[in-house]
C-alpha cells in the first residue's frame, strides 16, 4: 500500500480511501485462495523436535536482536 496523496478536499480523500479499501479486499481474497495451495507455515507450536534440531544452526536468540537502549520515533504531520 502506498502512502496517501495530499488532499485538500474531504470528498476526494474519502474517495481515495474507499478505492484503497476495495483494492485491499480484492488482494486479500486472491491471497486467501493462493494460501490454500501453499503448505502450512511452521510455528513454534507445530515444529517437531526433529525439525528443531535441523533448524538449530539458524536459530537467533531474541536478545541478540534487541537494542541496548530503547528508542522511539514519532512523526507528527501538521
N, C-alpha and C positions, 0 to 999 in steps of 0.2 A: 504494500500500500504506500502510495506516495504522500508526502505532506500536502496539506490542502493549499490551494492557491489563496491569495489575499482577496477577500470580497468586502465591498463596502455596502452591499445591499443584502438584507436578511434573506430575501426570497432566493437570490442566486446561491447564497451559502447553503440554504436548506435543500435546494435542488441538487447541488453537488453532493451533499451528504447522502441524499436518497439514492443517487446513482452509485455512489461508492458502496453503500449497504447492499444494493441489488447485486453488484459485481461480486462482493464478498460472499453473499449467499450462493451465487451460481458457482463460484470457485470451490466453495465448501462442499457442495453436492458432488462436484466432479472428483474431489479428493476422497470423499467418503466412498464412492464407487471404486476408485482405484485402490484404496486401502484394503478392500475385501480380497483383492488378489495378492497382496503382499503377505509374507509370513509374519506371524505375530512378533512384536518387538520384545526384546528381553528386558526384564526389570529385575530388581533385587529380589523380588518375591518369586520369580519364575526361574531364576538361574540355579541349575543343579550344582552340587559340589564338584562334579567333574568339569562342568563348564567354568566354574570359578577358578579351578586350577589352570585351565587353558588360558584364561584371561589375566591371571596373576601378573605376568610381565608388563601388562599395560595399565595396571592399577595405579592411580594417582591419589595420594592421600588428600582429602579435602583441605586439611590445614596448609598444604603446600600452595594452594591457590588463594588463600585468604591474605589480605593485606595486613601488615602490622598496624597500620593506622587506618581507621575507618574514615572515609571521606564521602561527601555528598556533593552533587552538582545540581543546582537549581537554576532553571531558566524561566524568567518572567517576561512575557511579551505584553507590552502595553500598547 
